Amino acid sequence: MPATSHEVTVPDSALAREATELVRDRTDELLYHHSRRVYYFGALRGRHRGLTVDPELLYVGAMFHDLGLTPRHAGSQQRFEIDGADDAAEFLRRHGLPEQAVNTVWTAIALHTTPEIPHHMAPEIALVLAGVEVDVMGLAFDEMTNAAREAVVAEHPRPDFKRRILEAFHHGLAHRQATTFGNIKADVEARFDPTFVRVDFTEGVLASAWPE
């Protein structure tokens, strides 16, 4: 697989190639290109921070991180992050990776919408979130050069990405809105669905079965 920049390449391994093919088959162009950018941006931020990372694990984490939004999980009632994490775990176990590696990737995907906490965990976990932060919210531009960032986007364009990715989030969550409780994705449902009612944590505490 060709390098997108002089700084970062996709692992040239059977595992990475099969991960690419699987994600290509299950996603559309929007999520495929987004997932590839997440890998590159995460890896670039890791280089900036001097982190040592297993590139295969980071690649699988990045490529699988939004699989929970795909039609394969249209009937799921668990958080979409867990669906993607479960898909990645199944894929890695099929390839015979040790459970520690499987758990690292599972956690990276499961926590990629949970700000801050992943940055205190294993590099692969931190850098999946780091890549998402760059591509979705434009954070940490200063952790890579303009040339590197532009090279990534040249290979994996983002036409009308802001609007389209928000719509993709909504389409993947509309049938399981309760899973956005305590989650940044509640903001998406509030924007797209005027009937959406957030689960209120304080009301849950006050209405609990405890008598006092």
Buried (B, 14 or more C-beta within 10 A) or exposed (E): EEEBBEBBBBBEBEBBEBBBEBBEEBBEEBBBBBBBBBBBBBBBBBBBBEBEBBBBBBBBBBBBBBBBBBEEBEEBEEBBBBBBBBBBBEBBEEBEBEEEBBBBBBBBBBBBBEBEEBBEBBBBBBBBBBBBBBBBEEBBEEBBBEEBBEBBBEBBEBEEBEEBBBBBBBBBBBEBBEBBBEBEBBEBBBEBEEEBEBBEEEEEEEEEEEEE
